[in-house]
Amino acid sequence: MIEPMKKVSVVLLNKEKEEALKALRKIGLVHLEKIEGSSEKLTAFKEYSNNAMLSESILGEIKLPKTKKGSEPKLSDEKVISLCSDVVAKSERKKQLMEEISADTTELDRFALWGGVSLEDFDYLKEKGIGLKMYEIDADKYNQIDSEIQTILVNNDSKTVRFMIVNGGEGRPENLLPEAFEVPFPRISTSLLEEEIRRDEKELDEIQAFYTDNAKYVPAISKFKKALESDIEFENINAGMECDKEGSENDLAWLSGYVPSANLEEFKRACAQNQWAVAYSDPEDEDTAVPTKLKNNKFVSLIYPLTDFLGTVPGYHEFDISGWFLLFFTVFFAMIFGDGGYGLLVAALILILMLKSKLGGKKVPAVMGLVLLVSLATVGWGAVTCTWFGIPSDMLPEWLKNLSIPWISGAYKDTLWNVPWISDSSIGLTKDQNLQIFCFSLALVQLCVAHVKAAVRNVKDKKGVKAIGDLGSLLQLVGMFWIVLSMVVNSQVFQMMGSIGSFPIGKTAISLIAAGFAMSFIFANYDGSIGASILESCKNIISVLLGVVNVFSDIVSYIRLWAVGLAGAAISETVNTLAGPILGHAILFVAAIVLLVFGHGLNMILNVLSVIVHGVRLNTLEFCTHIGMSWSGVKYKPFSEEANA
């Protein structure tokens, strides 16, 4: 559930605000509204933080011998600030040196075939009345240069001739062939360029040596940066608090935030002890910055590592779907991962890691509980479908086959399953079609849950009439379910105009869609006036009509669970087929094992990615679209010492 919040405002003396903020942080209950402070101290803190972050990145790239935890050298905060400043300055200097070396190297390359070029010698000859310019020309054009132009051949190769023109004047000689290209003089003499490069490279080596010498202080820098986060948060609030500007002894300062309703009395007592004035009220519907604090049992809380990783937080006025998310994600994971053997491997690995953490006196990471749950679910799915490492069912023990459910089991994949309302024994459902029906049934259940929750919310919020629109969407889902089965699974079994006994199931499905559409059209936008609701639907008629199509596509999208699982099973079988022939050869046995480990390992990685892409999507997109969630929430994060510990 989403814990109720109270909006609180605290008023205190401006001259005591620093001490008050320290006390408020020690209380650790108030999620403060966003504050943007500005002060010289805050600017300095941010600069220290940026320098520390860059220094940590630069020095962290240097590999050093491993040291025992707790034996890292320590530095005072002042020395860390100085060190980080030096690292950043040397980083900028390193960038400058590399640019200079690149430019000088390019310049040297330009004159590599000329030999050394000394500007001093050119200047000396010019003082003596001998002006020289450097040119290049195609080898077959050099002999065509006008004889009146005095040239000196420097060198040549099969393509190019390098030469100088003597006393050619300030500009280009008029009668010089256009193919001749004048070579501009270098910035400085090539010998000086080489000297500059050597000097810059030496300085680069000194900078790298400085990095290497100080890489041992990375833990100290990290610790400083972590502590600085708390200082930045504190100073940002201190500088950004609203206050009186009169400058008197009794000037007031104030701030606002949110406290869980369950902790309000505790917070009021703390305010009384610190002699602060406090006001509180329930958040309004218009308040968009109300933080969300979720409170669930330990089992449902297993989903939190995943939602934290995704960064998804329900809005304060939205739904907490943690339990439903966990339930359906577990099923989706099992179906996509698909293989009971894979589930056993993962479960065994997680149990070993959990046991190791317990024996080591460490807290078991929450994510391990989630992984254990979904891996055990995968074992269960593998058992009922008779899927174990992609091994053909006829090679599996009989007891494993007996564990499976025949109509979705790989051990009965060629069997045609008849349905009660079809008398023709030649018409039935295959294993894959049964799995498709299961996928669409999951879609129906999950999306119906979404609309039921939305309807219940509207009734509780005294918008019972609007709940009729949600029930209309529910009827559309039920009716569309039969149409999906008819169009996607088997039109002979699920006939559009057929009947089950005397019940006209096909016509009923169409009637449900029509009735549901009418209910949604009339009541979906209800806000006190049915006429206004109908008018709003008319304004968005195209979207309303497309909504019926979306119901169909949303149900069909759940077929991805079957398709992705089928792809994973095909890869498993392919790996086994490739490795099978060489397993019987002693020489190639190791190669076969490597192939099996690599192939199945790669398949497991692909399955994990598929779960993230498809299993998460069905919960955060299809389900949440139908329930009306936008994940617009802000996680409850109180101003506290523990938040930055």
TIGU-91294 format. One record per residue (C-alpha): x, z, y; residue number from 1. Coordinates in Angstrom, 1 decimal. Example, Ala and Ser with C-alpha at 12.3 -4.5 7.8 and 13.67 -1.06 7.14 Angstrom:
2
((12.3 7.8 -4.5) 1)
((13.7 7.1 -1.1) 2)
***
This chain:
645
((0.0 0.0 0.0) 1)
((1.0 -0.4 3.7) 2)
((1.4 3.0 5.2) 3)
((-0.7 3.6 8.3) 4)
((1.3 3.9 11.6) 5)
((0.8 5.7 14.8) 6)
((2.1 4.3 18.1) 7)
((3.9 7.0 20.0) 8)
((5.4 7.4 23.4) 9)
((8.0 10.0 24.3) 10)
((8.7 11.2 27.8) 11)
((11.7 13.3 28.7) 12)
((14.1 14.1 31.6) 13)
((16.3 11.1 32.5) 14)
((19.4 13.4 32.9) 15)
((18.9 14.6 29.3) 16)
((18.3 11.2 27.6) 17)
((21.6 11.0 25.8) 18)
((21.2 14.3 24.2) 19)
((17.5 13.5 23.5) 20)
((18.5 10.2 21.8) 21)
((20.9 12.1 19.6) 22)
((18.2 14.5 18.6) 23)
((15.7 11.6 18.1) 24)
((18.2 9.9 15.8) 25)
((18.6 13.1 13.9) 26)
((14.8 13.4 13.4) 27)
((14.9 9.8 12.0) 28)
((11.2 9.0 12.1) 29)
((10.6 6.6 15.0) 30)
((10.8 2.9 14.6) 31)
((11.5 2.0 18.3) 32)
((10.0 -1.0 20.0) 33)
((12.6 -3.7 20.8) 34)
((14.8 -2.7 23.7) 35)
((17.4 -4.9 25.4) 36)
((19.9 -2.7 27.3) 37)
((22.7 -3.7 29.6) 38)
((25.8 -1.6 30.5) 39)
((29.5 -1.9 30.7) 40)
((29.9 0.4 27.8) 41)
((27.5 -1.7 25.7) 42)
((29.4 -4.9 26.6) 43)
((32.6 -3.2 25.5) 44)
((31.1 -2.1 22.2) 45)
((29.8 -5.6 21.5) 46)
((33.3 -7.0 22.3) 47)
((34.9 -4.5 19.9) 48)
((32.4 -5.4 17.2) 49)
((33.0 -9.2 17.6) 50)
((36.8 -8.7 17.5) 51)
((36.5 -6.4 14.4) 52)
((34.3 -9.0 12.7) 53)
((36.7 -11.8 13.4) 54)
((39.7 -9.7 12.4) 55)
((38.0 -8.6 9.2) 56)
((37.5 -12.3 8.4) 57)
((41.0 -13.4 9.2) 58)
((42.9 -10.5 7.5) 59)
((40.5 -10.5 4.6) 60)
((41.7 -13.9 3.5) 61)
((45.1 -12.5 2.7) 62)
((45.5 -11.4 -0.8) 63)
((47.2 -8.0 -1.3) 64)
((48.0 -6.0 -4.4) 65)
((45.1 -3.8 -5.4) 66)
((45.2 -0.2 -4.3) 67)
((43.3 2.8 -5.6) 68)
((40.1 3.6 -3.8) 69)
((40.7 6.1 -1.0) 70)
((44.4 5.3 -0.7) 71)
((43.9 2.7 2.0) 72)
((46.0 3.4 5.2) 73)
((43.9 4.9 8.1) 74)
((43.9 4.1 11.8) 75)
((42.4 5.8 14.7) 76)
((39.6 4.0 16.6) 77)
((41.9 3.3 19.5) 78)
((44.5 1.6 17.2) 79)
((41.8 -0.4 15.5) 80)
((40.6 -1.7 18.8) 81)
((44.1 -2.6 19.8) 82)
((44.9 -4.2 16.5) 83)
((41.7 -6.3 16.5) 84)
((42.4 -7.4 20.1) 85)
((45.8 -8.5 19.0) 86)
((44.4 -10.3 15.9) 87)
((41.9 -12.2 18.1) 88)
((44.5 -13.1 20.7) 89)
((46.9 -14.4 18.0) 90)
((44.0 -16.3 16.4) 91)
((43.5 -18.1 19.7) 92)
((47.2 -18.7 20.0) 93)
((47.4 -20.0 16.5) 94)
((44.6 -22.5 17.2) 95)
((46.5 -23.6 20.3) 96)
((49.8 -24.0 18.5) 97)
((48.2 -26.1 15.7) 98)
((46.7 -28.4 18.3) 99)
((50.1 -28.7 20.0) 100)
((51.9 -29.4 16.7) 101)
((49.2 -32.0 15.8) 102)
((49.6 -33.8 19.2) 103)
((53.5 -33.7 19.1) 104)
((53.5 -34.9 15.5) 105)
((51.2 -37.8 16.4) 106)
((53.6 -38.6 19.3) 107)
((56.6 -38.5 17.0) 108)
((54.9 -40.8 14.5) 109)
((54.3 -43.3 17.2) 110)
((58.1 -43.6 17.7) 111)
((59.2 -43.1 14.1) 112)
((60.3 -46.7 13.8) 113)
((62.0 -46.8 17.1) 114)
((64.4 -44.0 16.3) 115)
((65.1 -41.3 18.9) 116)
((63.8 -41.9 22.4) 117)
((65.5 -40.1 25.3) 118)
((63.8 -40.2 28.6) 119)
((66.9 -38.8 30.3) 120)
((68.9 -41.9 29.1) 121)
((66.2 -44.2 30.5) 122)
((66.2 -42.4 33.8) 123)
((70.0 -42.6 34.0) 124)
((70.0 -46.3 33.3) 125)
((67.3 -46.8 35.9) 126)
((69.5 -45.1 38.5) 127)
((72.2 -47.6 37.6) 128)
((69.8 -50.5 38.2) 129)
((68.9 -51.2 34.6) 130)
((65.2 -50.7 34.1) 131)
((64.0 -50.8 30.5) 132)
((60.5 -51.1 29.0) 133)
((59.6 -50.9 25.3) 134)
((57.5 -53.5 23.6) 135)
((56.2 -54.5 20.2) 136)
((55.2 -58.0 19.0) 137)
((54.3 -59.8 15.8) 138)
((57.5 -60.9 14.0) 139)
((56.5 -64.7 14.2) 140)
((56.0 -64.5 17.9) 141)
((59.2 -62.9 19.1) 142)
((61.2 -66.2 19.2) 143)
((58.5 -67.7 21.4) 144)
((59.2 -65.3 24.3) 145)
((60.3 -67.1 27.4) 146)
((64.1 -67.3 27.6) 147)
((64.0 -66.2 31.3) 148)
((62.9 -62.8 30.1) 149)
((65.9 -60.7 29.2) 150)
((65.2 -58.8 26.0) 151)
((67.2 -56.4 23.7) 152)
((66.2 -56.4 20.0) 153)
((65.9 -52.8 18.8) 154)
((64.8 -53.4 15.2) 155)
((62.2 -55.3 13.2) 156)
((60.4 -55.5 9.8) 157)
((58.4 -58.1 8.1) 158)
((55.5 -57.7 10.5) 159)
((56.6 -56.3 13.8) 160)
((59.6 -56.7 16.2) 161)
((60.5 -53.8 18.5) 162)
((62.4 -54.8 21.6) 163)
((63.1 -53.8 25.2) 164)
((62.8 -55.9 28.4) 165)
((65.5 -55.5 30.9) 166)
((64.6 -55.3 34.6) 167)
((61.1 -56.6 34.0) 168)
((59.8 -55.1 37.3) 169)
((57.1 -52.5 37.8) 170)
((54.3 -54.5 36.2) 171)
((54.1 -56.7 33.1) 172)
((56.2 -59.9 33.4) 173)
((53.8 -62.8 34.2) 174)
((55.2 -65.2 31.6) 175)
((55.3 -62.6 28.7) 176)
((53.2 -63.6 25.7) 177)
((49.9 -61.8 25.7) 178)
((50.6 -60.7 22.1) 179)
((53.4 -58.4 23.3) 180)
((52.2 -54.8 23.5) 181)
((53.9 -52.4 25.8) 182)
((54.8 -49.0 24.2) 183)
((54.2 -46.1 26.7) 184)
((57.0 -43.6 26.9) 185)
((56.5 -40.3 25.2) 186)
((55.6 -37.2 27.2) 187)
((59.1 -35.8 26.7) 188)
((62.1 -37.0 24.7) 189)
((61.6 -37.2 20.9) 190)
((64.3 -34.6 20.3) 191)
((62.5 -32.2 22.6) 192)
((59.3 -32.9 20.7) 193)
((61.0 -32.0 17.5) 194)
((62.3 -28.9 19.1) 195)
((58.8 -27.9 20.3) 196)
((57.4 -28.4 16.8) 197)
((60.0 -26.2 15.3) 198)
((59.5 -23.6 17.9) 199)
((55.7 -23.7 17.4) 200)
((56.0 -23.6 13.6) 201)
((58.3 -20.5 13.9) 202)
((55.7 -18.8 16.1) 203)
((53.0 -19.7 13.5) 204)
((55.1 -18.1 10.8) 205)
((55.4 -15.0 13.0) 206)
((51.7 -14.9 13.5) 207)
((51.1 -15.2 9.7) 208)
((53.6 -12.5 9.1) 209)
((51.7 -10.3 11.6) 210)
((48.5 -11.0 9.6) 211)
((50.2 -10.1 6.3) 212)
((51.6 -6.9 7.7) 213)
((48.3 -5.7 9.0) 214)
((46.0 -7.0 6.2) 215)
((46.2 -3.5 4.6) 216)
((44.1 -2.2 7.5) 217)
((41.0 -4.3 6.6) 218)
((39.2 -1.2 5.1) 219)
((39.8 0.7 8.3) 220)
((38.5 -2.2 10.4) 221)
((35.4 -2.5 8.2) 222)
((34.8 1.2 8.5) 223)
((35.2 1.0 12.3) 224)
((32.8 -2.0 12.5) 225)
((30.2 -0.2 10.4) 226)
((30.4 2.9 12.7) 227)
((30.2 0.7 15.8) 228)
((26.8 -0.6 14.7) 229)
((25.4 2.8 15.3) 230)
((27.1 3.1 18.6) 231)
((25.8 -0.2 19.7) 232)
((22.3 0.7 18.7) 233)
((22.5 4.0 20.5) 234)
((23.9 2.6 23.7) 235)
((21.5 -0.3 23.7) 236)
((18.6 2.1 23.7) 237)
((20.3 4.5 26.1) 238)
((20.9 1.6 28.6) 239)
((17.5 0.0 28.0) 240)
((15.2 3.0 28.3) 241)
((12.7 2.8 31.1) 242)
((13.1 5.5 33.7) 243)
((12.3 6.5 37.3) 244)
((14.5 5.0 39.9) 245)
((14.1 7.7 42.6) 246)
((17.3 9.5 41.8) 247)
((15.9 13.0 41.8) 248)
((16.7 15.9 39.5) 249)
((13.3 15.5 37.8) 250)
((13.4 11.8 37.1) 251)
((11.7 10.9 33.8) 252)
((12.7 8.4 31.1) 253)
((10.4 7.2 28.3) 254)
((10.4 5.1 25.2) 255)
((7.8 3.9 22.7) 256)
((7.8 3.3 19.0) 257)
((5.9 3.8 15.7) 258)
((5.8 6.8 13.3) 259)
((4.2 6.8 9.9) 260)
((0.9 8.7 10.1) 261)
((2.0 11.0 7.2) 262)
((5.0 12.1 9.4) 263)
((3.1 12.5 12.7) 264)
((2.7 16.3 12.5) 265)
((6.4 16.7 11.7) 266)
((7.3 14.5 14.6) 267)
((5.0 16.4 17.0) 268)
((6.7 19.7 16.0) 269)
((10.2 18.1 16.6) 270)
((9.0 16.9 20.1) 271)
((7.7 20.4 20.9) 272)
((11.0 22.0 19.9) 273)
((12.9 19.6 22.1) 274)
((10.4 20.0 25.0) 275)
((9.4 16.3 25.1) 276)
((6.0 15.1 26.0) 277)
((4.5 12.9 23.4) 278)
((1.4 10.7 23.3) 279)
((0.1 8.8 20.2) 280)
((-2.7 6.4 19.2) 281)
((-3.6 4.0 16.5) 282)
((-2.1 0.5 16.8) 283)
((-4.4 -2.1 18.2) 284)
((-5.1 -5.4 16.4) 285)
((-3.2 -7.1 19.3) 286)
((0.0 -5.1 18.6) 287)
((2.3 -7.6 16.8) 288)
((5.4 -5.4 16.7) 289)
((3.9 -2.7 14.4) 290)
((6.5 -2.2 11.6) 291)
((5.5 -2.3 7.9) 292)
((6.3 0.5 5.5) 293)
((5.4 -0.1 1.9) 294)
((4.6 2.8 -0.4) 295)
((4.1 2.0 -4.1) 296)
((4.9 3.7 -7.4) 297)
((8.3 3.2 -9.1) 298)
((7.1 0.4 -11.3) 299)
((5.6 -1.8 -8.5) 300)
((8.7 -1.0 -6.4) 301)
((10.7 -3.1 -8.8) 302)
((9.8 -6.2 -6.8) 303)
((11.4 -4.8 -3.6) 304)
((14.9 -6.2 -4.4) 305)
((13.4 -9.7 -4.6) 306)
((11.3 -9.5 -1.5) 307)
((14.3 -7.9 0.4) 308)
((16.4 -10.8 -0.7) 309)
((13.8 -13.3 0.4) 310)
((13.3 -11.4 3.7) 311)
((9.5 -11.4 3.2) 312)
((7.7 -8.6 4.9) 313)
((3.9 -8.5 5.1) 314)
((2.5 -8.0 8.6) 315)
((1.0 -4.5 9.3) 316)
((-2.5 -6.0 9.5) 317)
((-1.9 -8.1 6.3) 318)
((-2.0 -7.2 2.6) 319)
((0.5 -5.5 0.4) 320)
((0.6 -7.8 -2.6) 321)
((3.6 -6.1 -4.2) 322)
((1.8 -5.3 -7.4) 323)
((0.3 -8.8 -7.8) 324)
((3.6 -10.4 -6.8) 325)
((5.4 -8.4 -9.5) 326)
((2.8 -9.2 -12.2) 327)
((2.6 -12.9 -11.6) 328)
((6.4 -13.3 -10.9) 329)
((7.1 -11.6 -14.2) 330)
((4.8 -14.1 -16.0) 331)
((6.2 -17.1 -14.1) 332)
((9.8 -16.0 -14.8) 333)
((9.1 -15.7 -18.5) 334)
((7.4 -19.1 -18.7) 335)
((10.1 -20.9 -16.7) 336)
((13.1 -19.2 -18.4) 337)
((11.1 -19.8 -21.6) 338)
((13.6 -18.9 -24.3) 339)
((13.4 -15.5 -26.1) 340)
((17.0 -15.8 -27.1) 341)
((18.0 -16.1 -23.4) 342)
((15.9 -13.1 -22.6) 343)
((17.6 -11.0 -25.3) 344)
((21.0 -11.9 -24.0) 345)
((20.1 -10.9 -20.4) 346)
((18.3 -7.7 -21.5) 347)
((21.3 -6.7 -23.6) 348)
((23.7 -7.3 -20.7) 349)
((21.5 -5.4 -18.2) 350)
((21.2 -2.4 -20.6) 351)
((24.9 -2.3 -21.0) 352)
((25.4 -2.3 -17.2) 353)
((22.8 0.3 -16.7) 354)
((24.3 2.5 -19.3) 355)
((27.8 2.1 -17.8) 356)
((26.4 3.1 -14.3) 357)
((24.7 6.1 -15.8) 358)
((27.8 7.3 -17.7) 359)
((29.9 6.7 -14.5) 360)
((27.6 8.9 -12.5) 361)
((26.5 6.0 -10.3) 362)
((23.0 5.2 -9.3) 363)
((21.5 2.2 -11.2) 364)
((20.8 -0.6 -8.7) 365)
((17.1 -1.3 -8.3) 366)
((17.6 -5.0 -9.1) 367)
((18.7 -4.2 -12.6) 368)
((15.2 -2.7 -13.3) 369)
((13.6 -6.0 -12.1) 370)
((16.0 -8.1 -14.2) 371)
((15.3 -6.0 -17.3) 372)
((11.6 -6.3 -16.9) 373)
((11.6 -10.1 -16.5) 374)
((14.1 -10.5 -19.4) 375)
((11.9 -8.5 -21.7) 376)
((8.9 -10.6 -20.6) 377)
((11.0 -13.7 -21.5) 378)
((11.6 -12.2 -24.9) 379)
((7.8 -11.8 -25.3) 380)
((7.1 -15.3 -24.2) 381)
((9.8 -16.7 -26.5) 382)
((8.2 -14.7 -29.4) 383)
((4.7 -16.0 -28.8) 384)
((5.9 -19.6 -28.3) 385)
((8.6 -19.4 -31.1) 386)
((11.4 -20.5 -28.8) 387)
((14.8 -19.1 -29.7) 388)
((18.0 -20.7 -28.3) 389)
((16.3 -24.2 -28.7) 390)
((16.6 -23.9 -32.5) 391)
((14.1 -26.0 -34.4) 392)
((11.2 -23.9 -35.8) 393)
((11.9 -25.0 -39.4) 394)
((15.3 -23.4 -39.2) 395)
((14.0 -20.0 -38.0) 396)
((13.0 -17.1 -40.2) 397)
((9.4 -16.9 -41.3) 398)
((8.8 -13.6 -39.6) 399)
((9.7 -15.1 -36.2) 400)
((7.2 -17.8 -36.8) 401)
((4.6 -15.2 -37.7) 402)
((5.1 -13.5 -34.4) 403)
((4.0 -16.6 -32.4) 404)
((0.5 -17.5 -31.3) 405)
((-0.3 -20.7 -33.2) 406)
((-2.0 -22.7 -30.4) 407)
((1.0 -22.4 -28.1) 408)
((3.8 -22.0 -30.7) 409)
((6.5 -24.5 -31.2) 410)
((6.2 -23.9 -34.9) 411)
((2.8 -25.8 -34.8) 412)
((3.7 -28.4 -32.2) 413)
((2.2 -31.3 -34.2) 414)
((-1.1 -29.6 -34.9) 415)
((-4.3 -30.7 -33.3) 416)
((-6.5 -27.8 -32.3) 417)
((-10.3 -28.4 -32.3) 418)
((-12.7 -26.8 -29.8) 419)
((-16.1 -25.4 -30.7) 420)
((-18.2 -27.6 -28.5) 421)
((-16.7 -30.9 -29.8) 422)
((-18.1 -31.9 -33.2) 423)
((-15.7 -34.8 -33.7) 424)
((-12.7 -33.5 -35.7) 425)
((-10.4 -36.3 -34.4) 426)
((-10.7 -34.9 -30.9) 427)
((-8.7 -31.7 -30.1) 428)
((-5.9 -30.2 -28.0) 429)
((-2.2 -30.3 -28.6) 430)
((0.2 -27.4 -28.1) 431)
((1.4 -28.9 -24.7) 432)
((-2.2 -29.3 -23.6) 433)
((-2.9 -25.7 -24.5) 434)
((0.0 -24.6 -22.4) 435)
((-1.3 -26.7 -19.5) 436)
((-4.6 -25.0 -19.8) 437)
((-2.8 -21.6 -19.7) 438)
((-1.0 -22.6 -16.5) 439)
((-4.2 -23.7 -14.9) 440)
((-5.9 -20.5 -16.0) 441)
((-3.1 -18.5 -14.3) 442)
((-3.8 -20.5 -11.2) 443)
((-7.5 -19.7 -11.4) 444)
((-6.9 -16.0 -11.9) 445)
((-4.3 -15.7 -9.2) 446)
((-6.1 -17.7 -6.5) 447)
((-9.4 -16.0 -7.3) 448)
((-7.6 -12.6 -6.8) 449)
((-6.5 -13.9 -3.4) 450)
((-10.1 -14.7 -2.2) 451)
((-11.6 -11.5 -3.7) 452)
((-9.0 -9.4 -1.8) 453)
((-9.8 -11.4 1.4) 454)
((-13.5 -10.9 0.9) 455)
((-13.1 -7.2 0.3) 456)
((-11.0 -6.9 3.5) 457)
((-13.7 -8.7 5.5) 458)
((-16.4 -6.4 4.2) 459)
((-14.4 -3.3 5.0) 460)
((-13.7 -4.7 8.5) 461)
((-17.5 -5.1 9.0) 462)
((-17.2 -8.8 8.8) 463)
((-19.3 -9.1 5.7) 464)
((-20.8 -12.4 6.8) 465)
((-17.3 -13.9 6.9) 466)
((-16.8 -12.7 3.3) 467)
((-19.4 -15.3 2.3) 468)
((-16.8 -18.0 3.2) 469)
((-14.3 -16.3 0.9) 470)
((-16.8 -16.3 -1.9) 471)
((-17.4 -20.0 -1.2) 472)
((-13.7 -20.7 -1.7) 473)
((-14.0 -18.7 -4.9) 474)
((-16.8 -21.0 -6.2) 475)
((-14.8 -24.1 -5.3) 476)
((-11.9 -22.7 -7.4) 477)
((-14.1 -22.1 -10.4) 478)
((-15.7 -25.6 -10.1) 479)
((-12.4 -27.4 -9.5) 480)
((-10.9 -25.7 -12.5) 481)
((-13.1 -27.7 -14.9) 482)
((-12.3 -30.9 -13.0) 483)
((-8.6 -30.3 -13.2) 484)
((-8.9 -29.7 -17.0) 485)
((-10.9 -33.0 -17.3) 486)
((-8.5 -35.1 -15.2) 487)
((-5.2 -33.6 -16.2) 488)
((-5.5 -32.1 -19.7) 489)
((-8.1 -34.0 -21.8) 490)
((-11.2 -35.9 -20.5) 491)
((-12.7 -36.1 -24.0) 492)
((-12.7 -32.3 -24.4) 493)
((-13.5 -31.4 -20.8) 494)
((-16.1 -34.0 -20.0) 495)
((-17.2 -34.4 -16.4) 496)
((-20.7 -35.1 -17.4) 497)
((-20.6 -33.2 -20.7) 498)
((-22.2 -30.0 -21.8) 499)
((-21.3 -26.9 -23.8) 500)
((-24.3 -26.6 -26.1) 501)
((-27.3 -27.0 -23.7) 502)
((-25.3 -25.8 -20.6) 503)
((-24.4 -28.8 -18.3) 504)
((-20.9 -27.6 -17.6) 505)
((-19.7 -30.7 -15.7) 506)
((-22.7 -30.8 -13.4) 507)
((-22.4 -27.1 -12.8) 508)
((-18.7 -27.5 -11.8) 509)
((-19.6 -30.1 -9.2) 510)
((-22.5 -27.9 -8.0) 511)
((-20.2 -25.0 -7.6) 512)
((-17.8 -27.1 -5.5) 513)
((-20.6 -28.3 -3.3) 514)
((-22.1 -24.9 -2.8) 515)
((-18.7 -23.3 -2.2) 516)
((-17.9 -26.0 0.4) 517)
((-21.1 -25.4 2.2) 518)
((-20.5 -21.6 2.3) 519)
((-17.0 -22.1 3.5) 520)
((-18.0 -24.6 6.1) 521)
((-20.7 -22.3 7.6) 522)
((-19.0 -18.9 7.3) 523)
((-15.2 -19.4 7.2) 524)
((-14.8 -19.2 11.0) 525)
((-17.5 -16.6 11.5) 526)
((-16.8 -14.2 14.5) 527)
((-20.2 -13.0 15.4) 528)
((-22.0 -16.3 15.6) 529)
((-22.9 -18.6 12.8) 530)
((-23.5 -21.5 15.2) 531)
((-20.0 -21.0 16.7) 532)
((-18.6 -20.9 13.2) 533)
((-20.2 -24.2 12.2) 534)
((-19.1 -25.8 15.5) 535)
((-15.5 -24.7 14.8) 536)
((-15.7 -26.2 11.3) 537)
((-17.0 -29.5 12.9) 538)
((-14.1 -29.6 15.3) 539)
((-11.7 -29.4 12.3) 540)
((-13.7 -31.5 9.9) 541)
((-10.7 -33.4 8.6) 542)
((-8.9 -30.2 7.7) 543)
((-12.0 -28.8 6.2) 544)
((-12.5 -31.9 4.0) 545)
((-8.8 -31.9 3.0) 546)
((-9.3 -28.2 2.0) 547)
((-11.3 -29.3 -1.0) 548)
((-8.4 -31.6 -2.0) 549)
((-6.0 -28.8 -1.4) 550)
((-7.9 -26.6 -3.9) 551)
((-7.4 -29.3 -6.5) 552)
((-3.7 -29.7 -5.7) 553)
((-3.0 -26.0 -5.6) 554)
((-4.4 -25.5 -9.1) 555)
((-2.5 -28.6 -10.4) 556)
((0.7 -27.3 -8.9) 557)
((0.8 -24.5 -11.5) 558)
((1.6 -27.2 -14.1) 559)
((5.2 -26.8 -12.9) 560)
((5.5 -23.7 -15.1) 561)
((4.9 -25.8 -18.2) 562)
((7.0 -28.7 -17.0) 563)
((10.1 -26.7 -16.0) 564)
((9.9 -24.7 -19.2) 565)
((9.7 -27.9 -21.1) 566)
((12.8 -29.3 -19.4) 567)
((14.8 -26.1 -20.2) 568)
((13.7 -26.3 -23.8) 569)
((14.8 -30.0 -23.9) 570)
((18.3 -29.1 -22.6) 571)
((18.6 -26.3 -25.2) 572)
((17.8 -28.7 -28.0) 573)
((20.2 -31.4 -26.6) 574)
((23.0 -28.9 -26.5) 575)
((22.3 -27.8 -30.1) 576)
((22.1 -31.5 -31.2) 577)
((25.5 -32.2 -29.6) 578)
((27.2 -29.2 -31.1) 579)
((25.6 -29.3 -34.5) 580)
((27.6 -32.1 -36.1) 581)
((31.0 -30.5 -35.2) 582)
((30.2 -26.9 -36.2) 583)
((30.9 -27.7 -39.8) 584)
((34.5 -28.9 -39.0) 585)
((37.0 -26.0 -38.9) 586)
((39.2 -27.8 -36.5) 587)
((36.4 -28.5 -34.1) 588)
((34.6 -25.2 -34.5) 589)
((36.1 -23.7 -31.3) 590)
((35.1 -26.8 -29.4) 591)
((31.6 -26.5 -30.7) 592)
((31.4 -22.8 -29.6) 593)
((32.7 -23.7 -26.1) 594)
((30.1 -26.5 -25.9) 595)
((27.3 -24.1 -26.9) 596)
((28.3 -21.4 -24.5) 597)
((28.8 -23.8 -21.7) 598)
((25.6 -25.8 -22.4) 599)
((23.3 -22.8 -22.8) 600)
((25.0 -20.9 -19.9) 601)
((24.4 -23.9 -17.6) 602)
((20.8 -24.1 -18.8) 603)
((20.3 -20.4 -18.0) 604)
((21.7 -20.9 -14.5) 605)
((19.4 -23.8 -13.9) 606)
((16.5 -21.7 -15.1) 607)
((17.3 -19.0 -12.7) 608)
((17.4 -21.5 -9.8) 609)
((14.1 -22.9 -11.1) 610)
((12.6 -19.4 -11.0) 611)
((13.7 -19.0 -7.4) 612)
((12.3 -22.4 -6.4) 613)
((9.1 -22.5 -8.4) 614)
((8.2 -19.0 -9.5) 615)
((8.7 -17.5 -6.0) 616)
((6.9 -20.5 -4.4) 617)
((3.7 -20.0 -6.3) 618)
((3.5 -16.4 -5.0) 619)
((4.7 -16.9 -1.4) 620)
((3.0 -20.2 -0.8) 621)
((-0.1 -21.0 -2.9) 622)
((-1.2 -17.4 -3.4) 623)
((-0.5 -16.3 0.1) 624)
((-2.1 -19.4 1.7) 625)
((-5.3 -18.6 -0.1) 626)
((-5.2 -14.9 0.8) 627)
((-4.3 -15.7 4.4) 628)
((-0.8 -14.1 4.6) 629)
((1.9 -15.4 6.9) 630)
((4.6 -12.8 6.1) 631)
((4.8 -12.0 9.8) 632)
((5.9 -8.4 9.4) 633)
((8.8 -6.3 10.6) 634)
((10.3 -3.9 8.1) 635)
((10.0 -0.2 9.1) 636)
((13.5 0.9 10.2) 637)
((13.6 4.2 12.0) 638)
((16.2 5.1 14.6) 639)
((18.2 7.4 12.4) 640)
((21.7 8.5 11.3) 641)
((21.1 7.3 7.7) 642)
((20.2 3.8 8.8) 643)
((23.8 3.2 9.8) 644)
((25.5 5.5 7.3) 645)
***
